[in-house]
Amino acid sequence: MVESHSRRRSTSITIAPTHPERVIVLFHGYTGSPGEFGALPEYLSREFNAIVHIPLLPGHCTRVEELFDISYEQLSEAAERAVTDMQMKNLPVAIGGHSFGGYLAMQSASSTRPAAVFSTVTPYQLRWKYSMPLLHVLGKVRPLWNKRLSPEELSERRRIGSYHQMPAIGLAMVQEGNKRMPKALEDVRCPILTIHAEHDLLALPSSADALISCSPSLVRESHVIANGRHSLFLSQDSHIVRNIITQFLSRAFISDI
């Protein structure tokens, strides 16, 4: 098994077995990096004898200010290219995304027809303070906001190259993702899974059910991790999330044969 890029360098990650049977493409969050999936990529690669590819999205792992000039469309197009490139291998493909990456996963699934798609803590229903109509005005005065993170989370994010500040434009990006999801999910008929965290500070746990309700898929599954936080794959609950995803993909890959 070969990992083509180092997580510590916070670049794209591709884990490629010698004779792969499947492909799994993962998308990180808006201020995140490929490393935010923790040990999940290696585990999924072993479990499914799969190529696991996590592209570094435009504007990431440099300076947070570079996100100011990155549009939703640029991120969406980069995500779809990543999936279509992997589909050239003529293997069953599954797509997953964390946080904002969940929008990219779902939108890519609507046009690429994967074997399965999943998202974790995608903020489809924001908590009330992030829904305030005047926040976009405040963003013009204060273009960067410090994230509310525990010392443990700050330490974890520094190790993986994630930004500890959020551009004010990030809220507009989330709102754009939420606006696009109902239409995109109309075309997602493969098995679909959403996972949310009870104590996520950005969005309500009901985001999990609300998101998959937009899809006509006959296989829709949602979970809320009790006491979970936003960085699910770096938390003590990571094994629970990993097991849910593994079981879901096992069923999806079998049904896609």
Secondary structure by P-SEA (a helix, b strand, c coil): cccccccccccbbbbbcccccbbbbbbbccccccccccaaaaaaaaacccbbbbcccccccccccccccccaaaaaaaaaaaaaaaaccccbbbbbbccaaaaaaaaaaacccccccccccccccccccccccaaaaaaaacccccccccaaaaaaaaaaccccccccaaaaaaaaaaaaccccccccccbbbbbbbccccccccaaaaaaaccccccbbbbbbbcccccccccccaaaaaaaaaaaaaaaaaaaac
